[in-house]
Amino acid sequence: MTLADEGFLDLPPHRLEYRMIGPRPEAAPTIVMLHEGLGSVGLWRAFPEELASATGAGVFVYSRAGYGRSSPAMLPRAVNFMDEEALEVLPRALAAIGFQRGILFGHSDGASIATIYAGSVQDHGVRGLVLLAPHFFTEPMGLAAIRRTREEFAAGGLRDRLKRWHGDVDGAFLSWVEPWLNPDFQKWDITEALGYIRVPILIVQGAHDEYGTLKQVEAAVDACYCPVETVILPGVGHFPQRDAPEATLTAAAGFINRLLRDHHEAEGSVDSGVAA
C-alpha cells in the first residue's frame, strides 16, 4: 500500500487509524509506536514528530481496535488480548506498511505487546525495543490503581477527558479495564518471553509509577540474555513521555540512533546529545 501521512489500515475485521511521520519504510528505518491501555494515535501528542526529528527515522503510530478513530473491538476482550495484538494484529500491520527494519516503541500495554512480539516472532527487521513503563506481570499495587481508575471513570471526570481522543470512549475503557480486572488476569506473566528476545532493549521507568514498581525493570534485567539499558526517572509516574518529555526523548533517541548506527542505517539520524 502507499502510506499517506494519516489514514486507515484495512485489516479485516479491523480498520485501524494511523499516522506516518517522516520517511516511508522503503526509504529509512521505521519506529513503530504502540500505545498504552487507554491510548491512541492522538494521545501520543507531539512525541512522534519529536522522535522522528531526533532520529531521522520514519515513525508509524496506530490506534488499536477500540481506540481512537479505529473500528470497535469485540467485547468483552479476552484475558490474553495482548497476545492477540502481538501475534495476530501487529504482524499484519507491519506487513501492510511494508516494514523492513526499525524499532518497536511501546508504552505500558504497548510495551508488553512489543515484548511478546519480539520474544515470539523471528523478525530480523526489528533492531531493538524501547519500552516505557512496561508490564511483564501483574502487581497488587498496579491492580489497585486500575480499580481506582475505574472509579474515576465512573465518576465522570476521566470519561470526559478521554472523550476527545476516542470515538467510543466506553468501549475503549472496557477494552482495557475488563481484562486487567478479570480474576484470571492476576496470573498473567510474560517474563518467559523476555528470555527469547535477541535485540537490545531500553526501558524507561518512572520511579513513582502508580501501575508498576521497579520489580518490572529488575525482571527484564534478570530474564534477558540481550543487552538491557535502563533509565529510572525520579519523580515521574506512568507517563514518562508526558511527565519528563525531554529526558524521555533524549534517552530514546540516543538509544535508537546508536542502534541504527550499529546497523549502518543512521545516515539521516540527528545527534540527540546522548553519547554513543
C-alpha positions as CSV (number, residue, x, y, z in Angstrom):
1,M,0.0,0.0,0.0
2,T,1.0,3.6,-0.4
3,L,1.2,5.3,3.0
4,A,-0.4,8.7,3.4
5,D,0.5,11.0,6.2
6,E,-2.6,9.7,8.0
7,G,-5.5,7.4,7.2
8,F,-6.7,3.8,8.0
9,L,-5.3,0.4,7.6
10,D,-7.9,-2.1,6.5
11,L,-7.1,-5.4,8.3
12,P,-10.4,-7.2,8.4
13,P,-12.3,-7.3,10.7
14,H,-10.4,-4.2,11.9
15,R,-9.9,-0.7,10.4
16,L,-7.1,0.9,12.2
17,E,-6.4,4.7,12.4
18,Y,-2.7,5.5,11.7
19,R,-0.2,8.4,11.2
20,M,3.1,8.2,9.4
21,I,5.7,10.8,10.0
22,G,8.9,11.2,8.1
23,P,10.4,8.8,5.5
24,R,8.5,5.7,4.5
25,P,9.7,2.2,5.3
26,E,11.3,1.6,1.9
27,A,13.5,4.7,2.4
28,A,14.6,4.5,6.1
29,P,14.2,2.6,9.3
30,T,10.7,2.8,10.9
31,I,9.9,3.3,14.6
32,V,6.6,1.6,15.3
33,M,4.8,3.1,18.3
34,L,2.4,1.0,20.4
35,H,0.2,2.9,22.7
36,E,-0.9,2.3,26.3
37,G,-4.1,0.7,27.5
38,L,-6.2,3.9,27.2
39,G,-4.1,5.5,24.4
40,S,-4.5,6.3,20.8
41,V,-2.7,8.0,17.9
42,G,-3.7,11.4,19.2
43,L,-2.7,10.7,22.8
44,W,0.9,10.5,21.8
45,R,0.5,14.2,21.0
46,A,3.7,15.7,19.6
47,F,6.1,12.9,20.7
48,P,6.1,11.0,17.4
49,E,7.1,14.1,15.5
50,E,9.9,14.9,18.0
51,L,11.1,11.3,17.8
52,A,11.2,11.4,14.0
53,S,13.1,14.7,14.1
54,A,15.6,13.4,16.7
55,T,16.4,10.2,14.8
56,G,15.8,10.8,11.1
57,A,13.7,7.6,11.1
58,G,10.2,7.3,10.0
59,V,7.6,6.9,12.7
60,F,4.4,4.9,12.3
61,V,1.8,5.1,15.0
62,Y,-1.6,3.5,15.0
63,S,-4.7,3.1,17.3
64,R,-5.6,-0.5,18.2
65,A,-9.2,-1.6,17.5
66,G,-11.5,0.0,20.0
67,Y,-9.3,3.1,20.4
68,G,-9.1,6.5,18.8
69,R,-10.9,6.5,15.5
70,S,-10.2,2.8,14.8
71,S,-13.1,0.4,14.4
72,P,-14.6,-1.1,17.6
73,A,-13.1,-4.0,19.3
74,M,-15.2,-7.1,20.1
75,L,-16.2,-7.0,23.8
76,P,-15.5,-8.5,26.2
77,R,-11.8,-8.6,25.4
78,A,-10.1,-11.9,26.2
79,V,-7.6,-12.1,29.1
80,N,-4.9,-12.9,26.5
81,F,-5.7,-9.8,24.5
82,M,-2.1,-8.6,24.4
83,D,-1.0,-11.9,22.9
84,E,-3.7,-11.5,20.3
85,E,-2.5,-8.0,19.5
86,A,1.2,-9.1,19.4
87,L,0.8,-12.3,17.4
88,E,-2.2,-11.6,15.2
89,V,-2.7,-7.9,14.6
90,L,0.8,-6.4,14.8
91,P,2.3,-8.8,12.2
92,R,-0.4,-7.8,9.8
93,A,0.1,-4.1,10.4
94,L,3.8,-4.4,9.8
95,A,3.2,-6.3,6.6
96,A,0.6,-3.8,5.5
97,I,3.0,-0.8,5.8
98,G,5.9,-2.7,4.2
99,F,8.0,-2.6,7.4
100,Q,11.6,-3.6,6.6
101,R,13.7,-2.6,9.6
102,G,13.4,-0.5,12.7
103,I,12.4,-0.2,16.3
104,L,9.3,-1.3,18.3
105,F,8.5,1.5,20.8
106,G,5.8,0.7,23.3
107,H,4.3,2.3,26.3
108,S,2.6,0.3,29.1
109,D,0.3,-2.3,27.5
110,G,2.0,-1.3,24.2
111,A,5.4,-2.2,25.7
112,S,4.0,-5.6,26.8
113,I,2.8,-6.2,23.2
114,A,6.2,-5.3,21.8
115,T,7.8,-7.7,24.3
116,I,5.5,-10.6,23.3
117,Y,6.2,-9.9,19.6
118,A,9.9,-9.7,20.0
119,G,10.0,-12.8,22.2
120,S,7.8,-14.9,19.9
121,V,8.2,-13.8,16.3
122,Q,11.5,-14.2,14.5
123,D,11.6,-10.8,12.8
124,H,15.1,-9.9,11.8
125,G,14.0,-6.4,10.9
126,V,13.4,-5.4,14.5
127,R,16.7,-3.9,15.6
128,G,15.7,-3.1,19.2
129,L,12.9,-2.3,21.7
130,V,12.1,0.9,23.6
131,L,9.8,0.1,26.5
132,L,8.2,2.9,28.5
133,A,6.7,1.8,31.8
134,P,6.4,-1.8,30.7
135,H,4.3,-4.5,32.4
136,F,5.7,-8.1,32.4
137,F,3.5,-9.4,35.2
138,T,0.7,-8.1,37.5
139,E,1.4,-6.5,40.8
140,P,-1.2,-5.9,43.6
141,M,-0.5,-2.1,43.7
142,G,-1.0,-1.9,39.9
143,L,-4.3,-3.7,40.0
144,A,-5.4,-1.4,42.9
145,A,-4.5,1.6,40.8
146,I,-6.6,0.2,37.9
147,R,-9.6,-0.2,40.3
148,R,-9.2,3.5,41.3
149,T,-9.1,4.5,37.7
150,R,-12.3,2.6,37.1
151,E,-13.9,4.5,39.9
152,E,-12.6,7.8,38.5
153,F,-14.1,6.9,35.1
154,A,-17.5,6.0,36.6
155,A,-17.5,9.4,38.4
156,G,-17.3,11.1,35.0
157,G,-14.1,13.2,35.1
158,L,-11.8,10.7,33.4
159,R,-14.5,9.8,30.9
160,D,-15.0,13.4,29.9
161,R,-11.2,13.9,29.4
162,L,-10.9,10.8,27.2
163,K,-13.9,11.6,25.0
164,R,-11.9,13.9,22.8
165,W,-9.5,11.0,22.0
166,H,-11.8,8.1,21.4
167,G,-14.8,7.6,19.1
168,D,-16.3,5.1,21.5
169,V,-14.9,6.1,24.9
170,D,-16.9,3.5,26.9
171,G,-15.7,0.7,24.5
172,A,-12.1,1.9,24.8
173,F,-12.2,1.9,28.6
174,L,-13.8,-1.5,28.8
175,S,-11.2,-2.9,26.4
176,W,-8.6,-2.1,29.0
177,V,-10.2,-2.4,32.4
178,E,-12.2,-5.6,32.0
179,P,-9.3,-7.9,31.1
180,W,-7.0,-6.4,33.7
181,L,-9.5,-6.7,36.5
182,N,-10.6,-10.2,35.5
183,P,-9.6,-12.6,38.3
184,D,-7.9,-14.8,35.8
185,F,-5.6,-11.9,34.8
186,Q,-3.9,-12.0,38.2
187,K,-1.8,-14.9,36.9
188,W,-0.7,-13.0,33.8
189,D,3.1,-13.1,33.4
190,I,5.2,-12.7,30.2
191,T,8.6,-12.8,31.7
192,E,9.3,-16.0,29.8
193,A,9.1,-14.0,26.5
194,L,12.0,-11.8,27.7
195,G,14.4,-14.7,27.6
196,Y,13.8,-15.2,23.9
197,I,14.5,-11.6,22.8
198,R,17.7,-11.2,21.0
199,V,17.9,-7.5,20.3
200,P,18.9,-4.6,22.7
201,I,16.2,-3.1,24.9
202,L,15.9,0.3,26.5
203,I,13.5,0.5,29.5
204,V,12.4,4.0,30.7
205,Q,10.6,3.8,34.0
206,G,9.2,6.5,36.3
207,A,10.3,6.0,39.9
208,H,6.8,6.8,41.1
209,D,4.8,4.8,38.5
210,E,1.4,4.1,40.1
211,Y,0.9,1.0,37.9
212,G,4.2,-0.8,38.4
213,T,7.2,-0.9,40.6
214,L,10.9,-1.2,39.8
215,K,10.4,-5.0,40.0
216,Q,9.3,-4.8,36.4
217,V,12.6,-3.4,35.4
218,E,14.5,-5.9,37.6
219,A,12.6,-8.8,35.9
220,A,13.8,-7.7,32.5
221,V,17.4,-7.4,33.6
222,D,17.3,-10.8,35.2
223,A,15.4,-12.7,32.4
224,C,17.0,-11.2,29.3
225,Y,20.1,-12.5,27.6
226,C,20.2,-9.5,25.3
227,P,21.6,-6.1,26.4
228,V,19.1,-4.1,28.6
229,E,19.6,-0.4,29.3
230,T,17.5,1.2,32.0
231,V,16.6,4.8,32.7
232,I,14.8,5.5,36.0
233,L,13.3,8.9,36.2
234,P,12.8,10.4,39.7
235,G,9.5,12.0,40.5
236,V,7.9,10.6,37.3
237,G,4.8,8.4,37.1
238,H,3.3,6.1,34.5
239,F,3.7,8.6,31.6
240,P,7.4,9.4,31.1
241,Q,6.8,11.0,27.7
242,R,4.4,13.5,29.4
243,D,6.0,13.9,32.8
244,A,9.6,14.1,31.6
245,P,9.4,14.6,27.8
246,E,12.9,16.0,27.3
247,A,14.6,13.2,29.4
248,T,12.5,10.5,27.7
249,L,13.2,11.8,24.2
250,T,16.9,12.2,24.9
251,A,17.2,8.6,26.2
252,A,15.0,7.1,23.5
253,A,16.6,9.0,20.6
254,G,20.2,8.3,21.9
255,F,19.5,4.6,22.1
256,I,17.8,4.4,18.7
257,N,20.5,6.4,17.0
258,R,23.2,4.2,18.4
259,L,21.4,1.0,17.3
260,L,20.8,2.4,13.8
261,R,24.5,3.4,13.5
262,D,25.5,-0.1,14.6
263,H,23.4,-1.4,11.6
264,H,24.8,1.3,9.3
265,E,21.3,2.7,8.9
266,A,21.6,6.0,10.6
267,E,22.9,8.2,7.8
268,G,19.9,10.5,8.2
269,S,19.8,10.4,12.0
270,V,20.2,13.5,14.2
271,D,22.6,13.9,17.1
272,S,20.4,13.6,20.1
273,G,23.0,14.8,22.6
274,V,23.5,11.4,24.1
275,A,26.9,9.9,23.9
276,A,27.2,6.7,21.9
